[in-house]
Amino acid sequence: MIKQRRLAYKIPFKLEVVKYAKEHGNRAAERHFGPPPTERMIRDWRKQEDQLQKADKNKHTFRGHAAKWPQLDVAMKEWITHHRNNGITVSTKMIIYEAKHIALEKGIHDFTGSPSWCYRFMKRCGLSMRMKTRIAQKMPEEYESKILSFHKFVIDARKRNGFEIGQIGNMDEVPLTFDVPSNRTVDLKGAKTIAVKTSGHEKTHYTVVLSCCADGTKLPPMLIFKRKTFPKEVIPRGIVVHVHEKGWMDENGMRVWVEKVWSKRPGGLLKKPALLVLDQFRAHISESTKKCFKEAKTHLAVIPGGLTSQLQPLDVSINKPFKVFMREEWNKWMAAGNHDLTPTGRMKRPTITQVCEWVKTSWHSVKGEIVAQSFKKCGISNGLDSKEDDILYEDGEESDASDCEELNFINSDSGTDEFLGFTED
């Protein structure tokens, strides 16, 4: 006996069959459209007519569990629609947070707001994550031999100078903008235009200088704003602010960072010997910068061009979660509303105080364990007895290609001495 293949019928077709059956009868509808569908199937469809009228016309049947809290689904769908109509980014975390808030207002006490609920809710309501593609960083030729040479240089320097783990550090500039819109947001499936509302300052940039040590210590961030005068706004404690006419790092900025951040790290006032890993940005390895590091008894290990995504701890595992936390802070600010307006009615950008608070909160949210593990992942702080070498080959966080390279902040290979910041006397 040949097994008959099951056929699936979309709801618009079922409604068309039901309409014909109501006018000419079930058997006539069977002869006109099939079989199949059979007379029995048509009878069942006629009984379900009210449900079919209300159901999503793109579906075939009523599969899936019904919503346990339908009033919560309706309220959340309206909330998401309102935010998306205003161009505000909606993340799954924001959905869960708002759903818990609405559940309390509606007296729903057994609602936990789990990620699985969010997934089912989005599926029921025809929502999905919309995202933008990105281009991966191109690795230089012979990159494997350059990585091995860099590791050998770091190991030799550690054996020769006996650096403490807490005195091995990394510093990197992270270019950011006053608006941090996400490349993806929850929206209706099939939507052709995905608009995201901002204050109009997504191209007004500033630089955040992040630095950390191999024992998991996170040093105070330094923010470089694009202006000529120092801001009069209140600067939160634990944040260093610097100004530059282009909002970038330069030799003077490096001097300020060494004096106010690096020299005040644990052990810095005692001028303990230290090793600092840097990329090849020209301000990092200029003669005046080398002199500042030499006075601070700091040895430099300069990463070969194009390999920051493999050898810079901040790029490998730290910058990405920091940016995610920054975007969450911006999303909260946008969703809160009640923003100040200019005389022409345009939304004002976030204040410097607010941006500093966002940076402080986001940097605090990055776990120290991730920082320490990132140094080992890059082969910088692994045990010299080779027992931790396997960490180099473990799958970790997705590498985040350095944004500074996209802004031409990093120079190309410097030639023979591409690891050494300066020659020891």
N, C-alpha and C positions, 0 to 999 in steps of 0.2 A: 504494500500500500504506500503510495506516494504521500509524504507529509506535506500538507498545504502550508505555504508560507503565510505568516500573519501579516496583515496589512495595517498600516497606521493612517488615520484620517485626521486632518486638521479640523479644528473647531468650525471655521467658516464653511467647510464642505458639509459637516454634520448639520449645521443650521440650514443649509440649502436643501438637503435631503428631507429634513423635518418639515420645512415649508411646503415642499412638493407633496409629501405624504399627507399633510393636513388638507390639501386641496383635492388629491386624487386617490388617497388610500395608501396603506403600507405596501400591499403587494404590487400596486402600480409603480410605487417608488423603487421597489426591488428590481422590477423589470427595466425601469428607465435608467437606473444608476448601476445596476449590478447584474447578477450577484457576483461576488459580494459588492456592497453590503447586503446582508440577508434581511429577511423580514423581522427576525428576532432582534437583530442589531438596531434596526430602525425603530422598533417599539421601545427599546431601552433609551435611544437618543431622544425620543419624544417625551419620555418621562423626565429626562435631564435638561429639558429645554431652558428652564429658568436659570439653571446653573451655567449652561453653555453661553447664554446671553451675557452673563456677568464675567465669565472667565477671559483670560488673556487669549486673544485670537491667534496668537502664534503657537500656542500649545496644541498637543494632540489629545491629551486627556488630563484627568485631575490627579496626576501623580504627585507624590511628596506629601509630607505632613502639613496639616493646616496650622496656622499660627496659634500658639498657645495664648498669646496676648495680642489679639488683633488690633485693639485700640492703641497699643504701643507701636505697632507697625505703621498704622495710619499717621500717628503723630511724628514718628521718625521720618517717614517719607516726605511729609510736609516740611519738616525742618531741613532736610537735605535739599529739597527742591528750592526752598527759599534761599539757602546759602548759594546754591549753584546759579540761580537766577541773578544773584548779586555778584557773581564771579568769584566767590570765596572758595578756596580749596577745602575739600572735605577728605579727611583720612579715616581709616578704619578705627584708629584710636579715638578720634573725635566722636565717631558714631557710638562707640561703646560708652564713652564718658557721658555723652548727652543722653543716651538711652537709660543709663542708671539714674540720672537726674530726673528724667521724665517719669520713670517707674516709681520713684519715691513720691513724686507729686500726685500720681494716680493711685497710690496706695498698694502698689504691687511689691510685696515684700520678699517673694521667692525668686525674684529675677537676679541672676548673677552677672549677666553681661559678658559671657565667655566669647572667645574668638569664634567658636563653632556657631554660636547664635548669630553673630555678625555675618558669617558666611551664608547661613541659611536665610537670614533676613534679606541680604543683597540679592540672593538667587530668587526669592519670592517676589521681590519688587523690581526685578529686571535691572539691577545695578551691577556695575563692574568697575574695576580699577583701570583707568586710562593712563598710559604712560608714554614717555618719549624715549626714542632710542639714543644710544650714545656711542661714540667712537673710542675704541680701545687705544691705549698708548702703544706706539710702535717701539719694539725693543731694538737696541743698536746691534750691529754685527759683532760677533765674538763676545756676546754679553756674558756667557758662562765663564770664560776665562777672566773677564774683568771682575765678576762677582767673587771668584776664588781669590784673585789678587787682593781685593778689598778685605776679605775675611782674613787673609794672611797678614795684611798690614795691621789690622785691629788686634789680632792675637799677639803679634810681636810687640806692639806698643803696650799692651796690657802686661805681658810678661816682663818687659823692660822697666816699666814704671810702677807696677803694682797698684793700679787704680782700684779704689773701693767701688763696689757696684753702684752706690749712691752718688758717685762722682763721674759716672758715665752718662752723658746727656745727649739730647737731640733738640734742635730748634728748627722751626719752619714757619714761613709766612703763608697765611691763608687769606686770599682775597675774598671779601664778602661784599654784599650790597645791603642797603637799608631795607629793601624789600627782599624777602627770601621765598618767592613763590615756588611751590613744588611743581615738578614736571608731570605729576599724576594726581588724579583726584577721583573720587567716587562720582559717577554720573550715569545717566541712562544709557543702556546698550544701544549702539547704532547712532548715537548723536554725532553729527558731522562737525560741529564747532564746539570746542572745549575752551571756554573763556575763563580766565582767572583774574579776579579783581586785585589790584594793588594800589598803593598810594602814588604810583607813577615814578618811584625812585628805585626801580629795579636795576638801573644802570649807574646809580650814584654809589660809588664803591668806597670802601675803606679796607684796611689790612689788619688782620689779627695775627699777632706773633705768639705762637704756642711753643712751649718748651716743657720738657719732662726729663726724668732720670730713670735709669734702668731698674731701680728698686721700687718703681711705681709712684714716686713723688711727682706731683704736678706743680710747676712753678707758675707764678701769677702771669696772666695774659697781658700783653701790651697791645693797645689799639692805636693805629696810626690813621688819623683823619685827614681828609683832603681840605686843608685850610692853612692860612698863614698865621693866625693868632690862636692862642690857647683858649679852649672853650670856657665860658663862665659858668656852665652848668655844674651841678654837683656830681663828682666822680665817686662811685662806690669804692669802699675799701677793698683791697685785694686786686685792684685794676690799675695798670700803668697806662697813661695816655700820652701820646706824642703827636705832633702835627708835621705835615709835609705838604708842599704845594701841589703834589700829585697824588698824595695818599699812599706812597710806596715807602719801602725801606731803602735807606741810603747809608753812607758811612757814619753820618752823625747819628742816625737812628740806631745803628749797631752799637755805637759808643754808649748811648742812653740805655740800651737793653743790657749791655754788659754791666754797667754801673748799678742799675735799679732792679735787675732781675737775676742775671747769672751770678753776680758777685754776692748776692744776698741769699743764695740757695743754702740749704743745710751743709755746712762745711766750707762755704765760700768765703766767709769772713776770716777763717783760719788759713785760707789760701791753700787748701789741700790740692794735690795734683789731680787734674781732671782731664777727661777726654770728651770732646764735643763733636758729634757727627753733624755735618752740614752738607747742603747741596752746593752747586757751583755758581750760585748767584754772585755777581761780581762784588757786591758790598760785603759778602762774607769773607772774602779772601784778599781784600785790598791791604795795602801795607799798613795803613792806620788801624784797621781792624785787627790785623795780626799782632800789632804792638799792644793793643788793649788786652788781647787774650794772653799774650806772653807775660804781661804784668799780673794777670790773674792766675798764672801758672796753669794755663789750660792748653792742652795739645789738641790739634784739629785733625779730623779724619774727613776728607772731602769726598763725597760720593761721585763716581764717574757719571758723566752726562747721560741722561736717558734711563738711569737705573734707580731713580728715587722710589718707584713703585715696588722695587724689590729690596732695597737696602735702607730706606728711611723709615724708622718706626712710626712716625706720625702719619706718613702716607699709607703705610700698610694696614694699620688697624685702628688708628685714633682719629684722624681727620674726618672720616666718614661718619662715625656716631656723633661726633661734635656737631657736624653740619645738620644731622638729623634732629638733634636737640634744638639747635638754633631755629630750624624751620618750624618745630613745634611751638616754640615761644612766639614766633611771628604769627603763626596761625591763630594762637590764642588771642593775640592782640587784635588781629583783623576780625575775628569772630565776635569779640567783645563789643565792637561798635563804639559809638560816642567819641569819635575822633575829632581833634581840632581841625578847623577849616581855615583856608586862606580867605582874604577879602573877596576873591572871585568865586569862592565856593568849592575849591578843590581840597582834597584831603591832604593834610600836612604829613610829612614823613615822620617816622619815629624820632624822638629826641635822642641826643647823645647819651643822656642818663639812662634812657630805656634800653638802648643798644648795649651799653656797658653792663646793665643788669642781665640782659639776655646772655651775653658772653660769659659772665660770671656763673650764672645758673647752669648753662650748658656745659661749661668746662668742669664744674663740680659734679655733673651727672656722669661724666666719663669715669668708669671704674679704674682704680689703680691696678687691679689685676690684669686688665687689658693692656695697660701701659707696660707693665713688666713683661708680659708675655710677648708683646710686639717687639721688644728689643731682642728677645731670644729668637723670635721668628726671623729676624734679620741677621742673626748670627753675630750680634754685637756683645751680648752679655752672657752667652752660654758658658758653662763651666769649662775651665781650661783642661779638665781631665777627659774631655770628649764624651762624657756621659749624657749630655743634653743636646748632642748634635742632631738627634732624630727630630727635634722640634722644628728644624729647618724645613723638613719635608712633610710636616703635618698640614692638612687642609685647614686654613684659618679664615679670617674675614676676607671678603673680596677686596683686592687692592684698589685703592682710590688714586688714580693718576693725579699727579700734582697739578693743581690749578695754576700754580705759579708758572709752570712751563707753558700753559696755554697763553699766558700774558707776556711771554718772552722774558720772564724774570731770570731764567737760568741760562748760563752760557754753555757753549759746547765744550767738548773735552779739552782740557788745558795742556795735554801733551804728556810728557814723561812723568812728572811729579803730580799725578792727578788725585792722590789720596792725601798727601801731606800739605797742611795749611802753611807751615813755615819750616825752615830748616833749623834744627836744634844746634845750639852752639856746642 
